[in-house]
């Protein structure tokens, strides 16, 4: 079965301040997403689809195609504000993309088989790609999706709040729900989410969270399409409301359409949310290279 990795790379990186999707963190200038593609190829993935903004397409392609085109099949999807908004009047002042589930919806017509989806600016680790590939080959179907799960304590930033999909799990390791918490940080000895009403929701260090590494059947795209219409009914005039993958996944579960298997990984996650995260990420990549996890030049 063909297995595709979809990489979300159309974000505006507003908190980071520049296009982190093409910033080099490896010893030979490798981007974070290159390490993901490298691990995906090793796990067995044969195709990668990059979701990007069309105005960013040429520099993106110039940076990656010379390295990747002989190693994995590549395709592109362009996410733009106007896609799938026919019949709605959108606030003309809105500039923020519609979110990760809208990005996946933009893949309509490109995927007819199970696929994994990840962020471009997160490092996920070898173990997570192997587990995702195995699940896509053997467990994924229209009634069963998968979510690679990390421990919350290993996913925080020292430089500000982070958004995480907090997972609820039953005794059979099935997801019972996923809630996107948007302002998680440490406050003293506690980890909390700063909720909109001014309250703080406490979270334990070993809380399982999604880092937007999901395994889906292609029918998930149809679900995104139908749910996006409902989203626009409420939010077409909003400037910042986002249509997110965890929200659609949560609806898939709670509407009784199927199950989501929680797939724990031993891999260490790290990523760049803020500019101040960059030195840490570079050090972590250097450490992995020195341990022999990766060559000093991925594509030499």
N, C-alpha and C positions, 0 to 999 in steps of 0.2 A: 504494500500500500504506500502510495506517495505521501510523504509527511512534510508539511510546510511550517516554517517559522515566520511569524508576522512580527515585525519590529515597529513599535510606535515611535516615530521620530519627527512628528509634525508640531510638537509643542513649542511655545514661544519662549520658554526658559526665562520667564519674567523675574523669578527670584534669583536666578543665576547671573543674569545680566549680559550673556552672550550665547552664541550657538554652541552649547556643550556637546551636541551630537557629533561634531567634527573636531573637537579638541583632543589633542594627543595626551595620553597619560602613560603609555608604555615606553620602554627604553628606546624603541625605534619609531616613536610617534604614533603608536596604535591608539585608536579610540576605544572607549569601553565597549561599544557595540561590536567591534572587531573580535574582542575576546568572547563575546556571546556567540558570534557566528563560528568562530574557531571551535568552541565547545559543542555547538550544535552539529557541525560537520562530523566531529569525532563520535557523537552519539548516534548518527545515522540520518540526520535531516538532509534532504536533497535539494530543497528549494527555500529561498528566503524572499519575502515580500516586505519592502520598506514603505511605510506610510509617511509621506513627507509633504511639505508645502511646495506647490509648483514653483513659486518664486525662488525657492532654495534648491531646486532640482539639480541645476548644472554644477555648482560647487560640490554638492553632495556626491553626485555621480563621479566627478573627477577625482574626488578623494578616495573612493572605495572601489570603483570598477577595475582599475588596474590590478588591485590586490586580489579581488574575489572572483572575477568573472570566469576564470578557468577552474575554479574549485567548487562552485555551487551555482545552481540556476538562480538568476536574479530577476525580480520584477518590482514594479513601482506602482503605488497608488497615491493619488494626490487628494489630500483632505482640504476642503475649502468650505467657507461659511454657507455657500449657496446650495450645497449638495443635500438633496432629500428634504428641502424646505419648500417645495412647490405648494402653492395655495396658502402660505402663511406670510404675514407681514412682519418682517424682522426689524428690530430696533436698529436704525441706521448708525447709531453710535457704538454698536457692539463691535469689538475687534477680537475678543477672546475666542479661540476655537471652541466648538461645542463639546469637546471632551473625548475620552478614550473609547466609549461605546460608539460614538458617531464615527470615530476613526475606523473602527472595525466594520461598521456599516458601509463605509466607502470602499470596502473590499468586495462588495456585492458583484457577482459575475466573475470574480478572480479565483474563488475557492469552491471546490465541489467535494472536498474530503476533509477529514479531521486536521486541525492545525493548532499550534501553540502560539500564544501572543505574549510579548514581553515589552518592557520599556527600553528605549535606546540608551538611557543614561544610568542604568543599573547593572552592576556585576552580580551574576547569579550563581556561578560556580558549576563545575563539571557534573557533580552528582545530580543537580536539579535538571539538567538537560537530558541526562541518561534516563532518569525516572519519567520525565515528560514524554520522551520518545517511546519508551516501553508502554506507557499508558495509552498513548495515541494509537499504537499498533495493536494493543490487546484489550483495552478496556473502554475506549471512548466510543460513544454512539449518540444518537439524537436524544436519548433519555438519560445519558450519564456523561457528565463533564468532570474535569479534574482541576484542582488548584494546588500548586506547589506552595507549601506553608513554611514560614520562617518564625523564629521566636522574636517577639517585639523588641526585647532588650538589645538584640544584635542589629537593629535597623534604624536606630535613632541618629540624629545629627546633633553635634555639640553647638551648632551655630544658629539654631532656630527651630520652629515647629515643623512637623512633617505630617503628610497625609498617609493613612494606612487603612486598608480594608481589614477590620477586626472580625475574625472568624469564630462562629459558634459551632461546636462539634458534638455529635451524639456518641453513644458507646460503640457504635459500629464504624467510627471514623468517617461518618458522612457529615457534610456541612448542613447545619440547620438554618443558617443565615449568615449574612456578611454585611456589616455596617461600615460605611466609609466615615472614618473619623478624621477631621481635617486639620486639627491643631494639636498634635501630640508632642509633648516635650517632657523633660525632667523638671520637677520643681522640688528641690531639696532631695530627699530620699525616695520620692514617689514619681511615678510616671502617670501623667494625666492628659486628658483631652479637654481643651478649653472650648466649651460649648457656647453657642451663640447667645444663650440667655445669661451668660456670665458665670454659670456653674462649671465645676471641674469634675470630670468623670474619671475615677481612678482605674488604672489598668495594671495587671501584674506583669512582671518581667517576662514570664514564659507564655504570655498570651500569644496564640497563633495568629499571624497576620499574613495577608496576601500582599505580595509586592508586584501585583499585576502580571504574574506568571500563571496563565490559565491554559487549559487544554479544552478545546471545543470541537463539537461536530459542526459542519458547515451550516446546519440549520440554525445555529445561534445567530447568524447574520440576519435571517428572516425575523427572528425575535427582536433583534435590535431595531429593525425597520418599523415593526408595529409599535414598539415601545417608544421610539423616537417621536412618532406622531403624538402620542399622549404627552410626552415631555414638552413638545412645542405648543400644545394646547394651553399649557400652564406657563411656559417660560419664553415664548417668542419675543417678548419685549424686555426680558431681563438682560442685563449687561454681563453678568458673570456666572449665571447658573450653568452647571455642566452635566452632561449626560454620560454617566460613568459605567464602566464594565462591572464593578461590584454591584451596582444598583440593579442592572439587568440580570445578573447572575442570581442575586437575592430573589428577584421576582420569579425567575425560572423555578427555584426551589419552592417558594411559598405559594405559587399558583398551582403546584402539584404536577408540573410538566416533567419532572425528573429529579435526579440526585446529582450532587457534586461530591466526588471523593476527595478528601483532604490527603495530600501526599506530602508527608514531612520530609524535609531534606536536611542532611548534615552539612550542606554547603554554607559557607560564610557569604553573607550579602554585604555589599557596600555600594554607595552611589553618590552622585553629586546633585544636591538640591541647591546649595549655596556656594558662592565663589570660594568661601573659606574651607569648603570640603575638599577642594582640589588637591592641596598638598597631601592630605591623608590618603586620598585615592591613589595618587602617584606612589606614595610609600608602600601601600598595600600591593599594588601591581609589582613593584620592584621586589618585594618580599616573595611573592609567588614565583617570580622568574628565578630568583636566587635559590629557591627550594627545588627548582627543576620542574615546576608545574607547567611552565610555558617556556618556549625558546625566547632568546633576547630579541629576535625578529620573527614575528609570527609567520610571515609569508615568504621568508627567504628560501 
